[in-house]
């Protein structure tokens, strides 16, 4: 196999809680297939070596991993050694995994240190007590029952071949693995809630190992200039405070105005320092509009599925994450639905920096939602996702589910959706929540539908009555009922364009580029011209494998002059003009 000649994905992986002392464990690991799931019986966690090599953090299905095995893998094993820096002595050593699909167990020097279930969220273990002088061994086993109906798989194909809108699977490690050294008393979580109206930000800080009355100092700044600070004593390791900012800079579309934060926990002579950031902005609903900082902003979104030709779920470089946002904004979109996947934090970092609106969504496909015990699987990981991503200003809404189709003739359990909607609202009161995108709504802040009608006249007829204050189009009205919420066409288009080759898309493919562009403009104009529609999401930004309805190819090459798409997307939206007319 050929190896990447440099450390893959070297950047710090957790931009919302940064420490200086850390060690990136990406790169070459030993690897073993375990198709019979017999590895524990064979005590692979004690093995001196495994038979193959893999490049982490790329999944074994990917080209960049050096393996490229595309069949189902019931279980896989990883192993590598490491030596701690000498100046880490006396510190608490934590081992972090950005994401492992799906069920993981970790051993240090043959001793199990813990397990985690969930393919999209981070987990960590304190491994201090298991470490030995000199070289240490990490072993990880990952189980991935993609077709079980008992785990979310998103757009990973449940069939051997990729087909339709399901693509190559991801098994095992697919985000960065790293170590960090912290003092006994250290910060574990920082939750920041901005209040743009009052120019303030509220902090909730949690720590571990701190003495009663340990001191926490918080300093905020903007572009290097101090904007406010606070000092408090922790109670039971926790603290809350609000800082009124001396300068008010709003985060908005294309305006990634971010404040920097430094938090220092002092407990005796020991100190733990972390850095973070926040954006000052509000998201609210009023009438039929979604407000950003009190003003109606039509969300011109595009579907982004987070797949890469050589890395599958994992972007080859940090620059690739940034580039996808640049491509989208260059086409005139102001955000994206992050579709059927919990994206990695570095993508959200760039969205924060660039003023890019995104909706956080879980990868619910593959989980049988007709069963109440789906809650047991879904809740822990969804709570971890909200906790991980709460501070990102780019996230303007949550959508835990997408298209909750019936499973093997069994209808969705409405109470599962209702419970998750209400749980999400209880964990985050600052953002709107869509229970399930497209179908079948149970309880939701925004009413969204998917409409892939390709004939522009028929598409316009779907939405004409609502434009004139009648009832909105609802292609699942037999199973759901509109309740007057803001209305969002969260999937449309999907226009099939891949001249000279086969593929998959929606409806009849256009015969010429001119026909494509005319259809794109007429479909999009219908939504922009409707003063009762608050947002759209076009399917999709780029092709993914056989699905060829992207505005860019899978390799991120433009299919059309981006300026032609941009001109359409940037046409004025009626819901924004409607508010101006009121003024």
Residue, then its C-alpha position, 0 to 999 in steps of 0.5 A: x500500500x502507499x502511505x500519505x507522506x505527511x501527517x494527515x489532518x494535522x490541525x487541532x480537531x476541537x476548535x471550541x475547546x483548545x489546549x496547547x498540549x496535545x499529540x495528534x495520533x493520526x497516521x499509520x496504525x496496524x489494522x485487522x478485519x474481524x468478519x467473524x467478530x471473534x477478536x475478543x475471544x482471540x484476545x486481539x487486544x493483547x496481540x503484539x501486532x495486527x496483520x495490515x496497515x491503515x492510515x487514520x483517520x480515513x475509513x478502510x473503505x476509502x482510498x486514502x486509508x490505503x485499504x479500499x475494502x468496500x464490502x460489509x465489515x462486522x468488526x475491525x481492529x486497530x493498534x498503535x504505540x505511542x510515547x508520552x512527552x517527558x513534560x507530560x509527567x504528573x498530568x492527567x492523560x486523556x485519549x480522544x476519538x473524534x468519531x468511530x463508526x459505530x460501537x467502539x471499545x478501547x484498550x490501553x496496554x491490554x486493559x479495557x478503558x471504556x466503550x462508546x456507541x454512536x458513529x458520529x460523536x466524540x468520546x474520550x477516556x482518562x487513561x492515566x492509570x493504565x499507562x506504563x513507563x516508555x512505550x504504550x499500546x492503544x487497541x480499538x475494536x469497532x463493530x458496525x452492524x449497518x443493516x441491523x435497523x438498530x443504528x443510524x447509518x445516514x446515506x451509507x448503503x444498506x446494499x452491497x453496491x452504492x445505488x440511488x442516494x445511498x453511497x459507500x459505507x464508513x466503518x471504524x475510525x473516521x475522525x482525528x485521534x489525539x492525546x492531551x495532557x491536563x492538570x487534575x482540575x480541568x475544564x470539561x465543557x463550556x457552554x456559551x449563549x449569546x444575547x445580541x439584544x443586550x450585547x452580552x454572553x452567558x457562560x456555563x462552565x463544568x470542570x472535573x477534579x476542582x476543589x470547592x471554591x476553585x477560581x475561574x477567570x473568563x476574558x473575552x476580546x474582539x480582534x485583539x481588543x478586550x471586551x469584558x471579563x469575569x471572575x468567579x468561584x466554582x461550586x461543585x466544579x461548576x460555574x455560571x456568569x454573564x459578561x456584558x460586552x463593551x463592543x457589539x459586533x453581530x455575526x451574520x451572513x457572510x460576516x463571521x464576526x467572532x469574539x475570542x474567549x480565554x478561560x483559566x481555571x486556577x486550583x492551588x498552584x495548578x492552572x488549566x487554560x483553554x481558548x474558544x470563541x463565540x458569535x453574537x447573534x439571535x435566531x427567531x421566528x416571527x410570522x412566516x419569517x426566520x429572523x437573524x438578528x431581528x431581520x428576516x433573512x431568506x435562507x438560500x440553502x443547498x444540500x451538502x452530504x459531506x462525502x469525498x471521492x478519496x476520503x468518503x466521510x473524511x475530508x482529505x484536508x482541512x482546506x477541503x472543508x473550507x473549500x466546500x463552503x467557498x464553492x457554495x457561497x460562490x454559487x450565491x447560497x448563504x448556507x446548507x442543510x448538513x444532510x444525514x450526517x453529523x459533520x465534523x467540528x472543523x467544518x463548523x469552524x469554517x462555517x462560523x468564520x465565514x458567516x455560513x448558515x447551517x442546520x444540524x441533522x443526525x444520520x437517522x436513516x437505517x434506524x427503525x423509527x417504528x420502534x420505541x426502543x429507537x429512543x435508546x439508540x438515538x437519544x445518547x448520541x443526539x444529546x452528545x451532538x447538541x452538546x458538542x455543537x451548541x456554541x457554533x453560531x453557524x448552526x441556526x436550527x436543529x433537525x434530528x430526523x430526515x424523511x422518516x419513512x415507514x419501515x417494513x410496513x410499520x409506520x413511524x412511532x410518532x411519540x419517538x419524534x415528539x420526544x426527540x423534538x421536545x428533548x431538543x427544545x429543552x437542551x437548546x431554547x435558542x434555535x428552532x427545531x424541525x422534528x423531521x425534514x419532509x415527512x412525517x411531521x408530528x411537532x415542529x417549529x418550522x413546517x418543511x416539505x420536499x418537492x422534486x417536481x421537475x416541470x416548472x409550471x407544475x412546480x409553480x402550481x403547487x405553491x400558487x395557493x399559498x402565495x395568495x394566502x391559501x393552504x400550502x402544498x403538502x405532498x404528505x397531507x394524509x399523514x401530517x397537518x400544517x399548523x401555520x408555522x413558517x414554511x420551508x421547501x427544504x429539498x427541491x431541484x435535484x436536476x439530473x445533469x451528467x452529459x454522456x454518462x449514466x447516473x441517478x437524479x430526479x425526473x427527466x434530465x434536461x437535454x441541454x445546458x440552457x434547458x438546465x439553467x432555465x429549469x433551475x431559474x424557474x423553480x428557484x424563482x417560484x420559491x423566492x417570489x412567494x412571500x410566505x416561504x422563508x427558505x429553500x434548500x436545493x439538491x445538491x451542491x456536488x455529485x456523490x458517486x452515482x447521484x449526479x444532480x450536483x451543481x459541481x461534480x464529485x471532484x468539485x469541478x463546476x458544471x456550469x458558470x457559477x455566476x449564472x447560478x449565483x445570479x438566480x440565487x441572489x434574486x430578491x426574496x419576497x419575504x424580505x421585501x415584504x418586511x421592508x414594505x411594512x417599514 
